[in-house]
Amino acid sequence: MKTIIDYNTALERHPNAVEAIREKIIEGTSKDKNTSLEDFEWSYDYCIQCQAYNITQVFDGTAQRDSQLKGEMSEDERVNDEVSRTHVALMATFKRCYARTSLSNYCPPEIENQYREGVQKDMAEKARISNLSPEERQAETNAILAELGMDPDFIGIQLQ
């Protein structure tokens, strides 16, 4: 994922990383390598590490326990969990010329705010669903399944 920032923000927060990127650009072979750093598009390139489970962990209940624990976390705990699993790099791009450098143990506030908004939306949706009656919940599930049923690649299995 990518979050665009301006050059001054990059320079203020990460002067060493900006210098490392400048050196990489100068050492490169791009015809645009002499472009002013202010003319580059600066961004955070980031990803979040997902928890994976093997088949044994799925069947022994580990995955379900972890899911329940996540559901019991506060908003701040959930955001901190996502921040702790985030890997961020600072990136500069101009036309076909680009360079990046990893930022160890750093999650910028822009990304943390995106995580917080997502967690808040998720918690609001769970609260909405928990307030539905069983009939309303079933009707909503049926509507979603009907929509999925229109997709030729969807296979529904009904267990009796």
N, C-alpha and C positions, 0 to 999 in steps of 0.2 A: 504494500500500500504506500501511498505517497501523500505527504502534506507539504505544500509549498510555503516557503518563508522568504523573506528578503535578505539580500546580501548583508546588510548592517546587523540584522538579528543573528545570522550565522557567525559573523565576525565577532560580535559582542559575546555570544555564548561559547563559541568554540574557536578561538584564535589559532590554536595549534592544528586543529583539523582543517581549517581554511588554508593554512600554510602548507599542510601536507597535500591537499588537493591542488593548490597552485603548483607545487613541485611536480606532481604527477602530470598535470596538463602541459607544463613546459617541457618535460622529458618526452612527451608523446609525439606522435607524427602527424597530428591533425593540422590542416592548413589554418584552422581557427584558433590555434594554441596561443596566439598573441592577443586575443580578444581580452578586453578589460574584464576583471572578475565581476564587476558590477553589472555587466551585460549578461552574465550567465543566469540561468534559472536555478535557484537554490531550493533544496527540498530535503525533507527527512524521508528516507526510504526505510520502511519498517515492516516487520512481520511479528506475529505472535505464535509462540510454540504451543501446539495443542497437545493435550494429554491423550495418549493412545493406549489402548488396552488389547492384550492378546486374548485369544478365545477362552483360555483358562480363567483369566480375570473377569471376563464377562459372566461365565457360568458360576464362579465361586462367590459372586456378589460384590467384588471390589468396585466395579464400575458403578453399580447402583449406590453403594455406600458413599462414594466420592460425589455422585450427583446429589444425594441428599445433604451431604455436608455443604456443598456449594449453595444449595437452597436455603440453608440456615445462616449463611454469611450475611453480614450487614453490607450496606452499599459501599462503604469505605473498604471493607475487607475484600469484596469482589473486585473493586477497581485496583487495589494494591496487588491482588493475585494476577490480574491481567498485565499490570505494569511490570511485575517481576518476571513475566514470561516474554516480554517484548525485546526484540533485537532491533537496534536502530543504526542507520548509517546516514552520514551527511553526504549529499550528492549535489554536484554542480553540472549543469547541462547547457550547451550552446550548440544548436544545430546537431551535427553528428559527433561533436566533441563532448566527452563527459569524463568525470572522475568521481570517485566516492571513497570514503574512509569510514570505518566502523567507529561507533561511539559506545564504548564499553560501559555497562551499568548506568545508562542514561535513558530516560524517557521524557521528552519535552512536554511542557504543559498543554500544548495543542492536542497531542495524542491522548494524554491523560483525560482531557476534557471530552474527547470523542468517546473514550471508554466509559466515562461517567454517564454521558447521555445515553449510551446503549444500555448500561446497567439499569438506569432509571426507567427506560422504556420497557425493558424486560420485566422489572419488578411490577410496574403498573399493569402490564398485560397479565402477569400471574395473579395479581390481585383481582383484576376484572374477571378472569376465568373462575377463580375460587368463589366469587360472588354469584355465579350463574347457578340456576337450579339444575338438577340432573337432566330435566327435559330440554332446557335451553342448551346445555352443554352437548347433549346428543344431537340436537337439531343443527348446531354449529358444526359438529364433527361430520354429520351427514352431508351438509352443504359443501364442505371441503373435499370429502370423498367423491361427491358427484362431479365437482370441478376437475379433480384429478382423473376421474374415470373417462373424461373426454380426451385425455392425452393417450394416443395410441401406444406409447411406450410404458404406460402405467399398468401394473398387474396388481389387482386387489385380491386378497385371499381372505375369505370369511371363515373363521373358526367357530365351530358349533360346540 
